[in-house]
């Protein structure tokens, strides 16, 4: 059986090479060729012994995901639709900014959480992605962007696991993928610049803190259990008290000294001054321990099935002021890529009808390439996501 080497982190690749009778340093060389240089052919790996290259051809491959479509937003955001087989497809989004380049990656085909305000959740759940399918989104985007820009240095400075799916419900595939992102022999990303977003899978939050602590963003969206039960059904299993306790535990391992709370602003649902004051009481309980956090307020991106509306700019600003005046760092996310359905909560557009996707996969295997201008990207990061 042929092994796709994108599926392995460095330790896994070392085990694979040992089975071929090779030493660990060969795995490191191979790993660098794949991830740092974007090689997909063993013939290109000039510093590997020819005997090893020939051996690899018989039992291994570097198999990326096929790109079905690529869309470029007016603001430079790029959305790719990737074929993951059996009629399923997933989306990834690159967001260029002056001081960073952020890639939003999917972890599942569809999502089982079913948040009311997320079009991906309305699509339903199909399956978990493999580690290789998660990594392949970064592999393709990084090396595509380098070629387009004519550069050899890293373009993607931040990765956010905030695309389709709940990452912590695909934990066994997530951890090796994170190891690849963080490895100095691959993408060399800082733990502070890799963010896992969760709706609140409490037991796996605890495991992540031990196994691979990276930046953590929690999809909060409500200040009380009754409202959150309605907006984020997972809250019925892991209510706010358990979720916030898990956040406090995570801070002991986190590369940042705060948790980011994502809060989608829904007109007349969760955006009043009373809701803002409830949030303050939630993270600063009287007689309890204050939770070190920041809030990222997200303008809702409407879609017909939700029955929800975006809060007005004035309402978002008033809500933000209440939190900021209380001394909590609060940002309002800039909407990016909404003209190509790449904004937060919109990652389902091209995959709503899987039958149609399957038809297009069989007919369309090439990518329409468009010019893209990406500004100078630095190592600075914040909680930007797709």
N, C-alpha and C positions, 0 to 999 in steps of 0.2 A: 504494500500500500504506500502511495506517495504522500509524504508529509509536507504540508504547507508551512514553511519556516516562519511565516508571519504569526503563527500560533504560539511561538515560544518566547518566553522571556530569556534572559541570558543563562540562568541556571538550567532551564529546560533545554536550551540549545546545547549547553555543555554536555548534558546527559545524552542527547541525541548523537553528538559527535563521538562521545566515548563508546557508544554502541557500534559506531563505525570504525573503532580502533584508533581514534584521533585524540590528541591532547586538548585540554581546555583552551589553550591560547588560540587554537584554530577556531573555536566557537566565538571567541572575542573578535577575531578577524572577520569572520563571516557575519557576525552581528553588526559590525561597523559598516561593512559593505551594503547590507540590506537597508539599515535605517539612516546612517549618516550620509551615505552616497546615493541611496535610492536605487541600487542595482537590482535588476530582476532576472538577469542572466548570469549563470555561473562562469561563463566564458569571460565576462568582464572583470572577474575578481583576480587580477593579475598576480597578487602576492600569495595566492593559495597554490599549493602544489598541484600540478596538472592531474596527478593521480587522484587527489581529493576532489577536484572539480568533476572528473569523470565519474567518480563514485557517487557524488551528489546528484548527478543527472539521472541516475538509475533509481533513486529513492526519495528525492526531495524536489520541491519547486517553491518559487516565490509567487504566490497567486494573489494578485490584488482583486478588489471588487470591480465589476464592470460598472461604468458610469452610464446611466440611462439618459439623464438630462443635466444640464448645467444652466443656471440662471444668474445673471449679473444685475444687481440692483443699481438704481441711479446713484446711491451713496457708496457704491463700491463693494457692498456685501455680496458674497457669492454663496449660492445654495446648490449643492449637488444631490442628486437622487441616485443611490447605489442599488444595484441588483444583488440581493442576498439569496436568490434561488427560490424555487417553488412558488413563484408569483408574489413573493414578498419583496419589499424595497424599504430602504431607510434613507433618511436625509441627514446631511451634515452642513454646517454653515460657517463660513469664514467671515469675520468682522474686522476690517482694517481700521485702525485709529492712528493718530499721530504718534502715540507713545507705546503702542502695543499691537500685536496681531493675535486675535483670539479665535480659536476653533472650537465650535460647539459640536459635540460628538454624540451619536445615538448609542444606546446600550441594548435596546430591544427593538424588534419589529412590532410596532404598536405599543400599547401600555395597558396594564391591568388595573391601575389605580383608579382611573375614571374620574379625575377632578372635573368639576362642572365647567370650568373656564378654559379648559385645554382641549383643542381640537384633536390632538394626538390621542387623548383618552377616549374621545368619541369614536375613533377609528376601531377601537378594540385591540385585543392582544393576540399576536400570532405566535411568536417564539422569542427566546433569548438569542442574542448574538453570541458567537464564539469570541474568544480573546483575539483571534486573528482578524475577525470581522470588525472588531472595535479598533484595533491598531491600524487596520488597512485604511480607515478613513483618514487618520493622521498621516500615514505613509503617502497616500495619494496627494492629499492637500499640500503637504510640505514640499514635496518634490515638484508638483505642478507649479506652485507659486515661485519656487526658485527658478524654474525654466522660464516662466513668463517674465520675471523681473530681471533675468540674466545675472543672478547673484549666486554665490556659493554658501554664504552664511545662512544661519537659521532665520526663517521668516516668521514662523509661528512661535510666539513667546508665551502664550497662555493656552491651556486646554481646559474646557469646562464640560463635564459630563452632565449636560443639561438638554440634550437633544431628545429624541424619542425614547421613551421607556423610563423605568425607575431603576437606576444603577444598582441599588442595594438589593434588588430582587434578582439580580444576575451576578451575585457576589463571586462565584467561583471563576467566572470569566473576567470580571472587573479587575481583580487583584493582579494577575499576570500582565494585563494590559497597562495598568498603572506602573508596574515595575519597568516596562519597556519605555514608557514616557519619561520616567525619572532617571533612567540609566545614563551615565556619562558616556557610555559606548553607543548610545542610540540618540535620543533627542535632548537629553541633558536638562530637562525642565526642573525647576525648583519646586519643592513640595508646596511652597506658598503660591505657585502659579498654576497648579493643577487643582481644580475644584470639583468635588463630587456634590451633586445636588440630590437631596432626598426629600420625599414627602413625609418621612418620619418612620422608617423601618427600624425601630429602636434596638432590637438585638444586634442587627448588622452594623449599626452606628458604633456600638461598643466594640465589635470585632474589627472594624475599620481603624479605630483608634489604636489598636494593638498591632494589627497586621501591616498597615500602610497608611499612616496618618498624613493626609493632605488637607488642603483647605476645605471647609465644609459649609455648604449653603443649605438651609432648611426652608422648604416651601411651607410657610406658615399660613398666611392668607386670612386668618380669622383670630380674634382675641379670646374666644370662648368656645367650649366644646360643642354647644348646640349649633352654632353657626359653622364651625369647622366640620362637624359631622356631615353637614349638608354640602359643603364645598369640596372637602377632601375626605372621601369615604374611609380611607385608612385610619382616620382619627378614631373611628369606632373601636378599632383594635388597640391602638396606641394613643390614648387621650393626651391632652396637653400636659398634664402633670408629669406623665412618664416621658414624654418627648423632651420637655425642658430639663428634666433630671439627666437624661441621656446627653443633652447638649453640655451641661455642666461637667459631666464625666469626660466628654470628648476634649474639652479645653485643656485637660491635663496632658494630652498627647499632641494637640494641634500645633501646626507650624505657625499659626497666627494666634494672637491672644484674644480673639473674638470669634463669634459665630455670626454668619450673615443670615438674616431672615429675609426671604423673598416674600413680597406682599403684593398681590395683584389687586389693583384698585377697581372695584366694581360699583357702579353708580347705584346708590341707595341700598347697597347690600352690606358692605363692610367699610365704608369710607367716611363715616360721620366723626365728629369730634368726640362723641362718646366712645366710639370704637378705638380711637387713638388713645384716649385715657385708659381704656381697658388694657391696651397693649402695654402701656407704661406700668400698670399694676402687675401685669403678667411677668415682666422681666425685672421688676423692682418690687417684689412683694413686701408688704409691711411685716417687719420682724423676720424676714427670710433673707436668703443670700441673693445678691444682685447678679444677674447673668450678663457677662461682658458680650455685647452684641452690637451690630449695626443693622439698619433696615435699608433694604433696597425696594423702593416702591415702583411697581411695574404698571404702566398704563395698559389696560386690557385691550387685546386685539380681538375685536368682535368676529364671531362666525355665527351663521344662522341657527345652528342647533342648540346653542347655549342659552338663548333667551336672556342674555345679559348685555349690559351696556357699559361703556367706558366712563369712568368718572371724569368730570370736567377738570380742566387745568386748574381752575381756581380751587376746586375741592381738594385736588391732590396737593396743591401748595399749602392750603390751610392744614391739612392732615400732617404734612411734612413738618410744618412749623411747630406744631404741638410737640412732636417727638424731638426735634432739634432744640427747641427751647428748654427741654428737660435734660439736655446734655447728651443725647444719643445721636451718634453719627447717622445721618439719614440722607440717602441719595434718591433721585428720581431717574430711573433708567431712560436713556435716550432710545426711542424706538428706531430700530434699524431694519432695513430689508423688508418692510411691510408691503412694498409694491410687488415683491416676488413671494409673498407668504412665507418669509423667513424669520419673522419677528417672534418674540416669545409666545409660546402656546400655539403657534401656527404650523408646527412641523407635522403635517399630515396631508397637505394639499395634493401632491401628486400620487399619494398612495391610498386614497380613500376607497377606490374601487380596485381591488387586487386583481380582478379578472382583466380589467383594462391594462393594469401594469404588466401582467403576464403577456398580453398581446404585444405591448410596446417593447417588452424585453426581447421578444423573439424577432421583432422587426428592426429595432434600433439599437445598434451596438457602438455607434460612434458618438463622439462628444462635439457639440458645437462650441468652438473656442472663441472667446470674446476678449478684447483687450481689457486689462484691469490695472488701475493705478493704485499702488499701495504705498502709503507714506512711510517715512522712516520709523522702524519698529524698535522699541527698546525693551528692557527687562521689567519695567514697572508694570504692576498689575493692579487690578481692582476686580470687583465682583461682576464684571461684564459677562453676559451670556446671551444665548440665543433664545 
